[in-house]
Amino acid sequence: MDKWNRELLDKYCREYSVGIVGFAPPGEESLVGAQLKGFPLFIHTNLRLKDAQLNAASPILRLTRSGETAWGPLPGGDWTIFQANHSTYEPLAWAHRDSLDYPANKSPLATVIQDHGRYDGIQRVLFGSGLRFWLHKLLLLDSLSYLSHGQLSLSLNRMILVDVDDIFVGEKSTRLRKDDVMALLATQQRIQALVPGFKFNLGFSGKYFHHGTAEENLGDDMLLENVDRFTWFSHMWNHQQPHLYENVTHLQLDMALNKQFAKDHGIPTGSGYSVSPHHSGVYPVHEGLYEAWKRVWNIKVTSTEEYPHLRPARLRRGFIHRNIMVLPRQTCGLFTHTIFIERYPGGREKLDESIQGGELFQTIVYNPINIFMTHMSNYGNDRLALYTFESVIKFIQCWTNLRLSSAPPLQLGERYFQLYPEEADPVWGNPCDDQRHQKIWSRNKTCDQLPRFLVIGPQKTGTTALYTFLSIHPAISSNLPSPDTFEEIQFFNGKNYYKGLDWYMSFFPTAKNESSRYLFEKSATYFDGELVPRRAHALLPRAKLITILLSPARRAYSWYQHTRVHGDPVANNYSFHSVITASDSAPKPLRDLRNRCLNPGKYAQHLERWLSFYVPQQLHIIDGEQLRQNPVETLHELQRFLKITPAFNYSSHLRYDPKKGFFCQVTNEDRTKCLGKSKGRQYPPMEDRSYKLLQRYYLSHNTALVKLLKRLGSRTIPQWLKEDLTDTVMT
Ligand SMILES: Nc1ncnc2c1ncn2[C@@H]1O[C@H](COP(=O)(O)OS(=O)(=O)O)[C@@H](OP(=O)(O)O)[C@H]1O
């Protein structure tokens, strides 16, 4: 960093008490005793190190616990160590040289060092390598917490639940015997001493009860003899994946069989939790599963690895659908077929690596709530799950100050959404964009039932005219009408989004024999909906977007007239001028109407939000005045943008109707069919003072729009925009 920037940064850090975390980059040449420029600190680089320890007296340690030695070589041969010549420095971690000719009694070398800020007023933590070494990942968390004065601190509480799926499912000779169940109970008891409330959570499929060898059937019996020592949840009677049931009644019948089995065998049925085989039906959502779960089991919480995607595992999140909480489920590295240690991919070393600071360990460090998936087979045979969980819990206790506990799934769900309330709202993705999701997506459902382009509004810009004219096109199909909102589905904004993907797709006819059909929908409220671009992009990342813009002042006035005709008492009691000049202390209904009049017209702001998800090439802006005066040309341009060939010639299908004062559709009888009287209304012109006020109001937004249009490569600026701006300058 050059001197000027460096001074600026230092000044900023001193003034606002901002700490710095630094990492020594690996260098090609080895430095011995080189001084760090400007600091009483010396470094040696490119060292091999072993046997890491922590400084128990360091004030930084919070999540990380000192006292043990991480024996063995540290990863990489390019470590930097620090030697200090000033009381500002205090080591946080040490290690020894990993070299035969290095005396064992030599004092350890500082691999992470804290600068208390006594030298230049800035606190720092400097790491002598990147974050390859697992212990340094913990130290980074603690450094962030320390340097941010506790603002960037994770809670120390961690909740753990271990689900055992496929109880009673499994080939002969891979199932639990009596001694396995005894080991399960004994390990559970030892874990309970470390993790209060811990019980293995058993997911059963009753159909396969007693399907093992004679010895294994005794194992089944023993599980039931100890039924109260575990918690239980329904998996699926016959282990069939829910998305394969097209008929909810069948699904319900099979669920009822598992429930009857539970009742017959004294298994509790009130946990409110269930897990579906292969997580099918949970995400992507198969509505039938949610329906049947509610009816038969009164399910309130489930978990899946698939939301939003299996990988990367650290990004798995939760959501709530139809009042069922879906929690993220973690993998511990054991799968149905990992039953013998010698067949564990990478061998024992790999499993231990995951436990001792690796993936499994970090999963628990980073997630306040962990639901792990295992299978019955992981508890028989080499009992890898018992080894894995007991070991990782001990390792956590040895190296961290985390407080582990467990609780039933319902409590975990409630806790999860207290911690992450913003996750309650799902974000639906396209099941066909993820191979795993496609595999658990019903054969009867297709992703072709999704629109290829969206007309996003805003309202009162001519969206109905565009929708109607597009629908004349032989290769273009709109959505089916909605009983509530007519031609608009209004899915991505408002409550409809919670109805899910099946509901949305039901509006789009399947294109039989006409694969080139362009499905689209128009919902004019999408344009300014806060959440809409993100949601739309998650489901339709390749969709094209069409927006129509006209003078925001005129749009606001048209909206006002619209609400008056719809009998809105506020619009009928207040003049347009009173609405747009209403202050923030005005009654709420008046403020709401003011906002609905004014906000959509802040075009640049809304477009920028769309453009933070979609690339400009996916966006087509129509000039609303051009659509009104020359729809034929507008539609030809639009076809070019959509790359629809052969182009449909609109000139013989649209004609100006002098009575209506707008272009209308030409019918077979050569008459014109115009939009209803709610579109293209007659109302008095806007008062001049209102127009002038709105010009000023929209000045900054319109200026931003001009810039945006130029950035998007527009060669012409719409006439209305020029007028709105020019007049403002003149007044
Ligand atoms: N061909 C044609 N026929 C009728 N109306 C047309 C046409 N082209 C554009 N317009 C203008 O469309 C305005 C209504 O816009 P929207 O359809 O987007 O309104 S809505 O948001 O769906 O309610 C409507 O606004 P008002 O004039 O205020 O009624 C019209 O100006």
The ligand as an ORCA input file, in Angstrom:
! r2SCAN-3c Opt
* xyz 0 1
  N     -54.331      0.710    -26.882
  C     -54.633      1.174    -25.668
  N     -55.896      1.093    -25.194
  C     -56.194      1.560    -23.962
  N     -55.302      2.129    -23.137
  C     -54.040      2.210    -23.560
  C     -53.660      1.764    -24.846
  N     -52.341      2.012    -24.984
  C     -51.927      2.608    -23.866
  N     -52.939      2.730    -23.002
  C     -52.826      3.337    -21.685
  O     -52.844      2.285    -20.733
  C     -53.216      2.874    -19.500
  C     -53.596      1.785    -18.526
  O     -52.399      1.178    -18.197
  P     -52.332     -0.271    -17.638
  O     -53.041     -1.209    -18.530
  O     -50.895     -0.566    -17.400
  O     -53.129     -0.124    -16.268
  S     -53.152     -1.183    -15.062
  O     -51.989     -0.901    -14.269
  O     -53.163     -2.499    -15.609
  O     -54.415     -0.832    -14.361
  C     -54.331      3.821    -19.861
  O     -54.322      4.847    -18.904
  P     -55.527      5.867    -18.726
  O     -55.551      6.663    -20.000
  O     -55.203      6.694    -17.548
  O     -56.777      5.061    -18.527
  C     -53.969      4.261    -21.273
  O     -53.486      5.581    -21.350
*
